[in-house]
Structure formats: C-alpha cells, structure tokens
Amino acid sequence: MMEQNKKELLMEQANKIEDVLNVLRTQFGEDYEDEVNYLKIVKKGLEEASVK
C-alpha cells in the first residue's frame, strides 16, 4: 500500500512539473530561455534525483 502511495505521489509531482513547463511556454514563449534558464535548474535537480 505504501509503495502505491509513493507512486501516486510521484505521478502527481510529475504532473505538476508538466503544468509549470506549460505555463512557462504559454506565458513567455521562447523568451524565458533567454533569462535564467529555469528548465536547466529543474533538469539538474531531476537528474540528481534519478541517480539516487
């Protein structure tokens, strides 16, 4: 049961990340990549988490 809860929580978090990416794309188009690259920050965090 606990394993299923973890999977559901991770899926929920992945969906939230998708929502954030969609907002960035919609609100800023390609321009947001010219400033601080938030996607690189998120990518780095995801890569570090996936190694563990």
PyRosetta script that sets phi, psi and omega in degrees:
from pyrosetta import init, pose_from_sequence

init()
pose = pose_from_sequence("MMEQNKKELLMEQANKIEDVLNVLRTQFGEDYEDEVNYLKIVKKGLEEASVK")
pose.set_psi(1, -43.6)
pose.set_omega(1, -179.2)
pose.set_phi(2, -63.3)
pose.set_psi(2, -38.6)
pose.set_omega(2, 179.0)
pose.set_phi(3, -62.0)
pose.set_psi(3, -41.2)
pose.set_omega(3, 178.9)
pose.set_phi(4, -64.1)
pose.set_psi(4, -40.7)
pose.set_omega(4, 178.6)
pose.set_phi(5, -62.3)
pose.set_psi(5, -40.4)
pose.set_omega(5, 178.6)
pose.set_phi(6, -62.4)
pose.set_psi(6, -43.8)
pose.set_omega(6, -179.9)
pose.set_phi(7, -62.8)
pose.set_psi(7, -42.6)
pose.set_omega(7, 178.7)
pose.set_phi(8, -63.9)
pose.set_psi(8, -41.6)
pose.set_omega(8, 178.9)
pose.set_phi(9, -63.4)
pose.set_psi(9, -43.8)
pose.set_omega(9, 179.0)
pose.set_phi(10, -64.3)
pose.set_psi(10, -39.6)
pose.set_omega(10, 178.8)
pose.set_phi(11, -64.1)
pose.set_psi(11, -40.8)
pose.set_omega(11, 178.2)
pose.set_phi(12, -62.0)
pose.set_psi(12, -42.4)
pose.set_omega(12, 179.6)
pose.set_phi(13, -67.2)
pose.set_psi(13, -39.9)
pose.set_omega(13, 177.8)
pose.set_phi(14, -61.9)
pose.set_psi(14, -39.8)
pose.set_omega(14, 178.6)
pose.set_phi(15, -65.7)
pose.set_psi(15, -37.4)
pose.set_omega(15, 177.5)
pose.set_phi(16, -64.3)
pose.set_psi(16, -39.9)
pose.set_omega(16, 177.4)
pose.set_phi(17, -62.1)
pose.set_psi(17, -42.8)
pose.set_omega(17, 177.1)
pose.set_phi(18, -59.1)
pose.set_psi(18, -42.4)
pose.set_omega(18, 178.7)
pose.set_phi(19, -60.7)
pose.set_psi(19, -43.3)
pose.set_omega(19, 179.2)
pose.set_phi(20, -61.7)
pose.set_psi(20, -44.2)
pose.set_omega(20, 179.6)
pose.set_phi(21, -62.3)
pose.set_psi(21, -40.6)
pose.set_omega(21, 178.9)
pose.set_phi(22, -64.4)
pose.set_psi(22, -39.5)
pose.set_omega(22, 177.3)
pose.set_phi(23, -63.4)
pose.set_psi(23, -44.4)
pose.set_omega(23, 178.7)
pose.set_phi(24, -58.7)
pose.set_psi(24, -46.9)
pose.set_omega(24, -179.1)
pose.set_phi(25, -63.3)
pose.set_psi(25, -43.1)
pose.set_omega(25, -176.1)
pose.set_phi(26, -70.3)
pose.set_psi(26, -46.0)
pose.set_omega(26, -174.3)
pose.set_phi(27, -76.9)
pose.set_psi(27, -35.3)
pose.set_omega(27, -171.5)
pose.set_phi(28, -116.5)
pose.set_psi(28, -6.8)
pose.set_omega(28, -178.2)
pose.set_phi(29, 57.0)
pose.set_psi(29, -135.9)
pose.set_omega(29, 179.4)
pose.set_phi(30, -84.2)
pose.set_psi(30, -11.7)
pose.set_omega(30, -174.0)
pose.set_phi(31, -63.9)
pose.set_psi(31, -32.2)
pose.set_omega(31, -174.8)
pose.set_phi(32, -63.5)
pose.set_psi(32, -21.0)
pose.set_omega(32, -179.7)
pose.set_phi(33, -74.3)
pose.set_psi(33, -16.7)
pose.set_omega(33, -178.4)
pose.set_phi(34, -79.4)
pose.set_psi(34, -25.3)
pose.set_omega(34, -179.7)
pose.set_phi(35, -87.7)
pose.set_psi(35, -147.2)
pose.set_omega(35, 174.1)
pose.set_phi(36, -61.3)
pose.set_psi(36, 129.6)
pose.set_omega(36, -177.6)
pose.set_phi(37, -85.9)
pose.set_psi(37, 91.4)
pose.set_omega(37, -178.0)
pose.set_phi(38, -64.0)
pose.set_psi(38, -31.3)
pose.set_omega(38, 179.6)
pose.set_phi(39, -64.3)
pose.set_psi(39, -36.0)
pose.set_omega(39, 177.9)
pose.set_phi(40, -66.7)
pose.set_psi(40, -37.7)
pose.set_omega(40, 178.4)
pose.set_phi(41, -62.0)
pose.set_psi(41, -47.2)
pose.set_omega(41, 179.9)
pose.set_phi(42, -64.5)
pose.set_psi(42, -43.2)
pose.set_omega(42, -178.9)
pose.set_phi(43, -60.1)
pose.set_psi(43, -44.2)
pose.set_omega(43, -179.8)
pose.set_phi(44, -61.1)
pose.set_psi(44, -45.1)
pose.set_omega(44, 178.7)
pose.set_phi(45, -61.7)
pose.set_psi(45, -41.1)
pose.set_omega(45, 179.2)
pose.set_phi(46, -66.6)
pose.set_psi(46, -40.2)
pose.set_omega(46, 179.2)
pose.set_phi(47, -63.9)
pose.set_psi(47, -44.0)
pose.set_omega(47, 179.0)
pose.set_phi(48, -62.8)
pose.set_psi(48, -40.2)
pose.set_omega(48, -179.2)
pose.set_phi(49, -68.8)
pose.set_psi(49, -33.8)
pose.set_omega(49, -176.6)
pose.set_phi(50, -75.7)
pose.set_psi(50, -17.8)
pose.set_omega(50, 179.4)
pose.set_phi(51, -76.2)
pose.set_psi(51, -31.6)
pose.set_omega(51, -175.9)
pose.set_phi(52, -68.5)
pose.dump_pdb("model.pdb")
